[in-house]
């Protein structure tokens, strides 16, 4: 297996994919920006020797590990209340297509609510754009396992996005 040093100059090539993966993990655009920034700070803090030629896979693994570490740290701290959404500044990209921004927030919120195994598979394949084989290698699972997790994750997100199904779920809880 070939080893090479991670080139800091090429990290910018992966920002969009890492941001989408972070958004799916966090469920919030702001938290995703912080997570990507923290991931880059960790990676750039010292030279990294990468096995193989998969810089994106390595960066996604660092991103996921950073997310898990932040989540564990946050769970040990007292919980705070979030700022009201009215205070949030509008995103320039979403100002042109506000319905797309609303839909994206809703989808990412449903993805973030998935169980860890399903969320990780969905983020790796559908959000970050990895192949099933790459996702299986990155997540330490068989390719068939990734396939079934993706199917179940997609079904759960679709059920969450279906307004008719949401009404049925509310009725079932009552």
C-alpha positions in Angstrom: 0.0 0.0 0.0 1.4 3.4 -1.0 1.9 6.0 1.7 2.0 9.8 1.1 1.9 12.9 3.1 -1.5 14.8 3.2 -0.9 17.9 1.1 -2.5 21.0 2.9 -2.8 22.7 -0.5 -5.3 20.1 -1.8 -7.6 20.1 1.3 -9.7 22.8 -0.3 -10.8 20.4 -2.9 -12.8 18.5 -0.3 -14.5 21.3 1.5 -17.9 20.9 -0.1 -18.2 17.2 0.4 -16.9 17.5 4.0 -19.4 20.3 4.7 -22.4 18.2 3.4 -21.2 15.2 5.4 -20.8 17.5 8.5 -24.3 19.0 8.0 -25.8 15.5 7.8 -24.0 14.5 11.0 -24.9 17.7 12.9 -28.3 18.6 11.5 -27.4 22.2 11.6 -25.5 24.4 9.0 -23.7 26.4 11.7 -22.6 23.3 13.6 -21.4 21.8 10.3 -19.3 24.8 9.6 -17.7 24.6 13.0 -17.1 20.9 12.6 -15.4 21.3 9.2 -13.2 24.1 10.6 -12.3 22.0 13.6 -11.5 19.0 11.4 -9.2 21.1 9.2 -7.5 22.6 12.3 -6.8 19.1 13.6 -5.5 17.9 10.2 -3.3 20.9 9.6 -1.8 20.9 13.2 0.8 18.4 12.2 1.9 16.5 9.0 -0.3 13.5 8.3 0.9 10.3 6.6 -1.9 8.7 4.6 -2.0 5.1 3.5 -3.3 4.7 0.0 -4.5 7.6 -2.1 -7.8 8.2 -0.4 -7.5 11.7 1.1 -11.2 12.2 1.2 -11.7 8.9 3.1 -9.2 10.0 5.7 -10.7 13.4 6.1 -14.2 11.9 6.5 -12.9 9.6 9.2 -11.3 12.6 11.0 -14.6 14.5 10.6 -16.6 11.7 12.1 -14.2 11.1 14.9 -14.2 14.9 15.7 -18.1 14.8 15.6 -18.2 11.9 18.0 -15.7 13.5 20.4 -17.6 16.8 20.3 -20.9 15.0 21.0 -19.4 13.1 23.9 -18.0 16.2 25.4 -21.3 18.1 24.9 -23.2 15.3 26.7 -21.0 15.8 29.8 -21.8 19.5 29.9 -25.0 21.1 31.1 -27.5 21.6 28.3 -28.2 25.1 27.0 -31.1 26.4 25.0 -30.7 27.3 21.4 -31.2 30.7 20.0 -34.5 31.4 18.3 -34.4 30.8 14.6 -35.6 34.4 14.0 -32.1 35.6 15.0 -30.4 33.6 12.3 -28.9 35.6 9.5 -30.1 34.5 6.0 -27.8 32.5 3.9 -27.0 34.3 0.6 -27.4 31.1 -1.4 -30.8 30.3 0.1 -32.1 33.8 -0.4 -32.4 33.0 -4.1 -34.1 29.7 -3.5 -35.7 29.8 0.0 -37.8 26.7 -0.6 -34.6 24.7 -1.3 -33.0 25.9 1.9 -36.1 24.9 3.9 -36.1 21.4 2.3 -32.4 21.0 2.9 -32.7 21.8 6.5 -35.6 19.4 6.9 -33.7 16.6 5.1 -30.5 17.1 7.2 -32.5 17.2 10.4 -34.1 13.8 9.5 -30.6 12.5 8.6 -29.2 13.7 11.9 -31.9 11.9 13.8 -31.1 8.5 12.3 -29.4 5.8 14.4 -25.6 6.1 14.2 -25.0 3.1 11.8 -27.7 4.3 9.4 -26.6 7.9 9.5 -23.0 7.1 8.9 -23.8 4.9 5.9 -26.2 7.5 4.4 -23.7 10.4 5.0 -20.8 8.4 3.4 -22.7 7.4 0.3 -25.4 9.9 -0.4 -24.0 13.1 1.1 -20.2 12.6 0.6 -20.5 10.7 -2.6 -18.4 7.6 -1.7 -19.0 4.3 -3.5 -20.5 1.4 -1.5 -17.1 -0.2 -1.4 -15.4 2.9 -0.1 -18.1 3.5 2.5 -17.8 -0.2 3.6 -14.0 0.2 4.0 -14.3 3.5 5.8 -17.0 2.3 8.2 -15.5 -1.1 8.8 -18.5 -3.0 7.5 -19.3 -5.3 4.6 -20.6 -3.8 1.4 -23.9 -5.7 1.8 -24.3 -4.2 5.2 -23.8 -0.7 3.8 -26.5 -1.5 1.2 -29.1 -2.6 3.7 -28.3 0.3 6.1 -28.7 2.7 3.2 -32.0 1.2 2.3 -33.3 1.5 5.8 -31.9 5.0 6.3 -33.4 6.3 3.1 -36.7 4.7 4.0 -36.7 6.4 7.4 -35.8 9.8 5.9 -38.5 9.4 3.3 -41.1 8.5 5.9 -40.1 11.6 7.9 -40.4 13.8 4.9 -43.9 12.5 3.9 -46.5 14.9 5.4 -49.2 12.3 5.1 -47.1 9.7 7.0 -46.2 12.4 9.7 -50.0 12.8 10.4 -50.3 9.0 10.7 -47.4 8.9 13.2 -49.0 11.7 15.3 -52.3 9.8 15.4 -50.5 6.5 16.4 -48.9 8.3 19.3 -52.2 9.7 20.7 
